[in-house]
Amino acid sequence: MKVAIIGTGNLGKSIAKGLIVKNAITTLYLSKRKLESIKDLEEYSGVKLTSDNKEAVINSDVIIFAVQPLQLEAILHEIRDSLTEKHILISTVTGINIPRIEEIVGKDQFIIRAMPNTAIAVGKSMTCLCSNVNGEKRIAIAEAIFNRLGTSVIIPESKMQAATVICASGIAFWMRLIRATTQGAVQLGFDAKEAQELSMQTCLGAVSLLIESGNHPEEEIDKVTTPRGCTIEGLNEMEHGGLSSSLIRGIQASFKKINSITKA
């Protein structure tokens, strides 16, 4: 598969690393204005670095846009004359919808929006996908790409903003929870390295239980809470402090913010 990533910043580089590790490409063009920060990727077979977006497009079949929202429209205008009927356009850019992309490159292009998260670098991204009408013919290719880099699900475009909050911003939310439990473990006497290992592996175990069992979280919580026990004591104290409420309010605040950015 001939892939180009236009904009190899944090997310673009994470996608590139995932594609490389999973051996999902025959050639991978990485485009960025300043190439110094991605020079380390040049050592991998099939990886080519360029500051010329048109060069990347001409030599690729799948184009993944991972630029800032303010940059996307100018880049689409720049490369649209280089697009052919073979190209599949995948935008990971927040806040620019498919109709706007169609206005620039045309409705006849295969256009897909993808919302991965930075766990794509280790093949564990939760990626949400949607497409224009023509893109439905090629969305299976996008699924194949992102399923090699984690898990993907197709949703209506109307839910992409919410997906951004839950999946992309959600990485930061979960990191903060892991940090908090790590700090708690340090306070109980573990050194920082041990504390983080305990926190990370326990988080991984909890997630694995839910994925493999298909159970609701409360079913698994019931298994470790006993009458007058330490688990229910801790859970109740956290809820008194507003744990669930704070998380939900944070998610709603992020959603409100992303919608205000889109309207601006």
C-alpha positions as a Python dict, from the first residue, in 0.01 Angstrom:
ca = {
    (1, 'M'): (0, 0, 0),
    (2, 'K'): (134, 341, -100),
    (3, 'V'): (52, 587, 177),
    (4, 'A'): (132, 953, 231),
    (5, 'I'): (91, 1140, 558),
    (6, 'I'): (57, 1514, 507),
    (7, 'G'): (161, 1679, 831),
    (8, 'T'): (386, 1462, 1043),
    (9, 'G'): (343, 1625, 1382),
    (10, 'N'): (251, 1433, 1697),
    (11, 'L'): (-49, 1249, 1552),
    (12, 'G'): (101, 1209, 1204),
    (13, 'K'): (420, 1064, 1349),
    (14, 'S'): (219, 828, 1569),
    (15, 'I'): (28, 702, 1264),
    (16, 'A'): (355, 662, 1075),
    (17, 'K'): (511, 460, 1357),
    (18, 'G'): (205, 238, 1372),
    (19, 'L'): (209, 172, 997),
    (20, 'I'): (581, 96, 1008),
    (21, 'V'): (560, -138, 1308),
    (22, 'K'): (265, -326, 1157),
    (23, 'N'): (440, -347, 817),
    (24, 'A'): (128, -200, 657),
    (25, 'I'): (296, -5, 376),
    (26, 'T'): (505, -57, 64),
    (27, 'T'): (601, 309, 53),
    (28, 'L'): (528, 579, 309),
    (29, 'Y'): (576, 944, 221),
    (30, 'L'): (597, 1173, 523),
    (31, 'S'): (544, 1540, 446),
    (32, 'K'): (642, 1825, 677),
    (33, 'R'): (781, 2175, 632),
    (34, 'K'): (1074, 2110, 868),
    (35, 'L'): (1199, 1753, 848),
    (36, 'E'): (1448, 1749, 1135),
    (37, 'S'): (1200, 1611, 1390),
    (38, 'I'): (1116, 1306, 1174),
    (39, 'K'): (1465, 1224, 1044),
    (40, 'D'): (1470, 914, 1266),
    (41, 'L'): (1192, 756, 1056),
    (42, 'E'): (1398, 778, 737),
    (43, 'E'): (1598, 470, 837),
    (44, 'Y'): (1297, 242, 782),
    (45, 'S'): (1250, 65, 450),
    (46, 'G'): (1010, 239, 213),
    (47, 'V'): (989, 561, 415),
    (48, 'K'): (1055, 883, 226),
    (49, 'L'): (1061, 1234, 370),
    (50, 'T'): (959, 1543, 174),
    (51, 'S'): (855, 1903, 218),
    (52, 'D'): (666, 1886, -111),
    (53, 'N'): (302, 1786, -55),
    (54, 'K'): (243, 1735, -427),
    (55, 'E'): (533, 1491, -448),
    (56, 'A'): (382, 1289, -163),
    (57, 'V'): (38, 1285, -328),
    (58, 'I'): (160, 1191, -676),
    (59, 'N'): (352, 893, -541),
    (60, 'S'): (78, 759, -314),
    (61, 'D'): (-270, 607, -330),
    (62, 'V'): (-390, 676, 23),
    (63, 'I'): (-344, 1030, 155),
    (64, 'I'): (-378, 1085, 530),
    (65, 'F'): (-409, 1447, 638),
    (66, 'A'): (-282, 1508, 992),
    (67, 'V'): (-235, 1887, 987),
    (68, 'Q'): (-380, 2164, 1201),
    (69, 'P'): (-738, 2270, 1113),
    (70, 'L'): (-623, 2611, 990),
    (71, 'Q'): (-381, 2446, 745),
    (72, 'L'): (-606, 2187, 581),
    (73, 'E'): (-798, 2401, 334),
    (74, 'A'): (-485, 2563, 192),
    (75, 'I'): (-323, 2221, 151),
    (76, 'L'): (-631, 2082, -24),
    (77, 'H'): (-624, 2373, -269),
    (78, 'E'): (-251, 2308, -321),
    (79, 'I'): (-281, 1938, -405),
    (80, 'R'): (-624, 1910, -568),
    (81, 'D'): (-488, 1927, -924),
    (82, 'S'): (-262, 1631, -842),
    (83, 'L'): (-552, 1411, -735),
    (84, 'T'): (-674, 1128, -956),
    (85, 'E'): (-955, 874, -944),
    (86, 'K'): (-724, 633, -755),
    (87, 'H'): (-671, 853, -450),
    (88, 'I'): (-836, 789, -116),
    (89, 'L'): (-837, 1097, 106),
    (90, 'I'): (-843, 1038, 482),
    (91, 'S'): (-868, 1346, 703),
    (92, 'T'): (-788, 1326, 1074),
    (93, 'V'): (-844, 1700, 1111),
    (94, 'T'): (-1086, 1812, 1379),
    (95, 'G'): (-1365, 2053, 1291),
    (96, 'I'): (-1357, 2044, 910),
    (97, 'N'): (-1644, 1837, 780),
    (98, 'I'): (-1679, 1633, 464),
    (99, 'P'): (-1902, 1883, 277),
    (100, 'R'): (-1631, 2148, 317),
    (101, 'I'): (-1365, 1908, 186),
    (102, 'E'): (-1593, 1823, -108),
    (103, 'E'): (-1628, 2193, -192),
    (104, 'I'): (-1252, 2208, -250),
    (105, 'V'): (-1165, 1872, -410),
    (106, 'G'): (-1503, 1763, -550),
    (107, 'K'): (-1770, 1513, -450),
    (108, 'D'): (-1629, 1252, -687),
    (109, 'Q'): (-1326, 1196, -461),
    (110, 'F'): (-1318, 914, -208),
    (111, 'I'): (-1331, 1118, 114),
    (112, 'I'): (-1308, 964, 460),
    (113, 'R'): (-1277, 1125, 801),
    (114, 'A'): (-1091, 935, 1069),
    (115, 'M'): (-1056, 1019, 1437),
    (116, 'P'): (-776, 807, 1583),
    (117, 'N'): (-585, 875, 1902),
    (118, 'T'): (-214, 874, 1982),
    (119, 'A'): (-226, 509, 2097),
    (120, 'I'): (-207, 439, 1724),
    (121, 'A'): (173, 448, 1769),
    (122, 'V'): (151, 118, 1960),
    (123, 'G'): (-133, -34, 1757),
    (124, 'K'): (-404, 36, 2017),
    (125, 'S'): (-601, 327, 1876),
    (126, 'M'): (-979, 352, 1895),
    (127, 'T'): (-1054, 512, 1557),
    (128, 'C'): (-1394, 636, 1440),
    (129, 'L'): (-1460, 660, 1066),
    (130, 'C'): (-1717, 824, 840),
    (131, 'S'): (-1724, 907, 470),
    (132, 'N'): (-1896, 1087, 186),
    (133, 'V'): (-2121, 887, -48),
    (134, 'N'): (-1837, 804, -284),
    (135, 'G'): (-1607, 724, 6),
    (136, 'E'): (-1837, 440, 114),
    (137, 'K'): (-1685, 242, -175),
    (138, 'R'): (-1339, 265, -15),
    (139, 'I'): (-1412, 288, 356),
    (140, 'A'): (-1323, -81, 392),
    (141, 'I'): (-966, 16, 299),
    (142, 'A'): (-962, 273, 579),
    (143, 'E'): (-1102, 11, 816),
    (144, 'A'): (-827, -231, 716),
    (145, 'I'): (-561, 34, 782),
    (146, 'F'): (-691, 139, 1121),
    (147, 'N'): (-781, -213, 1235),
    (148, 'R'): (-414, -297, 1197),
    (149, 'L'): (-345, -4, 1427),
    (150, 'G'): (-611, -84, 1687),
    (151, 'T'): (-989, -95, 1652),
    (152, 'S'): (-1215, 105, 1422),
    (153, 'V'): (-1586, 173, 1405),
    (154, 'I'): (-1796, 347, 1138),
    (155, 'I'): (-2024, 621, 1272),
    (156, 'P'): (-2233, 904, 1124),
    (157, 'E'): (-2039, 1226, 1070),
    (158, 'S'): (-2277, 1398, 1312),
    (159, 'K'): (-2109, 1203, 1594),
    (160, 'M'): (-1748, 1278, 1500),
    (161, 'Q'): (-1717, 1571, 1741),
    (162, 'A'): (-1832, 1353, 2029),
    (163, 'A'): (-1597, 1076, 1915),
    (164, 'T'): (-1309, 1324, 1925),
    (165, 'V'): (-1380, 1398, 2291),
    (166, 'I'): (-1426, 1035, 2399),
    (167, 'C'): (-1145, 878, 2196),
    (168, 'A'): (-884, 1146, 2123),
    (169, 'S'): (-919, 1373, 2427),
    (170, 'G'): (-1007, 1059, 2620),
    (171, 'I'): (-644, 945, 2608),
    (172, 'A'): (-554, 1246, 2823),
    (173, 'F'): (-844, 1180, 3061),
    (174, 'W'): (-730, 822, 3122),
    (175, 'M'): (-366, 933, 3159),
    (176, 'R'): (-473, 1173, 3433),
    (177, 'L'): (-657, 893, 3616),
    (178, 'I'): (-349, 673, 3594),
    (179, 'R'): (-137, 958, 3725),
    (180, 'A'): (-374, 1007, 4017),
    (181, 'T'): (-370, 640, 4116),
    (182, 'T'): (8, 645, 4084),
    (183, 'Q'): (25, 939, 4324),
    (184, 'G'): (-203, 753, 4562),
    (185, 'A'): (25, 450, 4552),
    (186, 'V'): (328, 668, 4629),
    (187, 'Q'): (145, 808, 4929),
    (188, 'L'): (90, 449, 5049),
    (189, 'G'): (463, 378, 5038),
    (190, 'F'): (555, 258, 4688),
    (191, 'D'): (832, 429, 4497),
    (192, 'A'): (731, 619, 4185),
    (193, 'K'): (833, 348, 3935),
    (194, 'E'): (657, 71, 4127),
    (195, 'A'): (351, 289, 4174),
    (196, 'Q'): (314, 362, 3803),
    (197, 'E'): (363, -5, 3713),
    (198, 'L'): (91, -107, 3959),
    (199, 'S'): (-143, 159, 3825),
    (200, 'M'): (-83, 85, 3455),
    (201, 'Q'): (-114, -292, 3483),
    (202, 'T'): (-426, -271, 3698),
    (203, 'C'): (-583, -36, 3442),
    (204, 'L'): (-489, -280, 3164),
    (205, 'G'): (-641, -567, 3360),
    (206, 'A'): (-967, -381, 3416),
    (207, 'V'): (-1001, -297, 3047),
    (208, 'S'): (-912, -654, 2942),
    (209, 'L'): (-1178, -795, 3176),
    (210, 'L'): (-1447, -580, 3014),
    (211, 'I'): (-1333, -652, 2658),
    (212, 'E'): (-1307, -1028, 2704),
    (213, 'S'): (-1616, -1077, 2922),
    (214, 'G'): (-1845, -821, 2759),
    (215, 'N'): (-1971, -735, 3107),
    (216, 'H'): (-2091, -397, 3229),
    (217, 'P'): (-1834, -228, 3459),
    (218, 'E'): (-2071, -256, 3755),
    (219, 'E'): (-2074, -637, 3720),
    (220, 'E'): (-1698, -646, 3766),
    (221, 'I'): (-1714, -388, 4046),
    (222, 'D'): (-1962, -609, 4234),
    (223, 'K'): (-1707, -893, 4227),
    (224, 'V'): (-1453, -695, 4429),
    (225, 'T'): (-1682, -507, 4669),
    (226, 'T'): (-1775, -682, 4992),
    (227, 'P'): (-1998, -554, 5273),
    (228, 'R'): (-1809, -304, 5490),
    (229, 'G'): (-1497, -372, 5281),
    (230, 'C'): (-1216, -139, 5179),
    (231, 'T'): (-1318, -127, 4811),
    (232, 'I'): (-1670, 6, 4869),
    (233, 'E'): (-1531, 246, 5130),
    (234, 'G'): (-1290, 388, 4873),
    (235, 'L'): (-1548, 399, 4594),
    (236, 'N'): (-1800, 583, 4810),
    (237, 'E'): (-1539, 837, 4920),
    (238, 'M'): (-1447, 902, 4555),
    (239, 'E'): (-1812, 950, 4462),
    (240, 'H'): (-1860, 1187, 4759),
    (241, 'G'): (-1572, 1384, 4606),
    (242, 'G'): (-1750, 1391, 4270),
    (243, 'L'): (-1542, 1140, 4068),
    (244, 'S'): (-1811, 1033, 3821),
    (245, 'S'): (-1971, 1377, 3813),
    (246, 'S'): (-1636, 1548, 3746),
    (247, 'L'): (-1554, 1308, 3462),
    (248, 'I'): (-1892, 1359, 3296),
    (249, 'R'): (-1871, 1737, 3339),
    (250, 'G'): (-1520, 1733, 3191),
    (251, 'I'): (-1641, 1537, 2888),
    (252, 'Q'): (-1930, 1780, 2840),
    (253, 'A'): (-1695, 2078, 2871),
    (254, 'S'): (-1464, 1933, 2605),
    (255, 'F'): (-1760, 1870, 2378),
    (256, 'K'): (-1884, 2225, 2423),
    (257, 'K'): (-1537, 2358, 2344),
    (258, 'I'): (-1490, 2152, 2029),
    (259, 'N'): (-1826, 2269, 1898),
    (260, 'S'): (-1739, 2632, 1965),
    (261, 'I'): (-1411, 2587, 1777),
    (262, 'T'): (-1593, 2437, 1481),
    (263, 'K'): (-1841, 2726, 1465),
    (264, 'A'): (-1568, 2990, 1494),
}
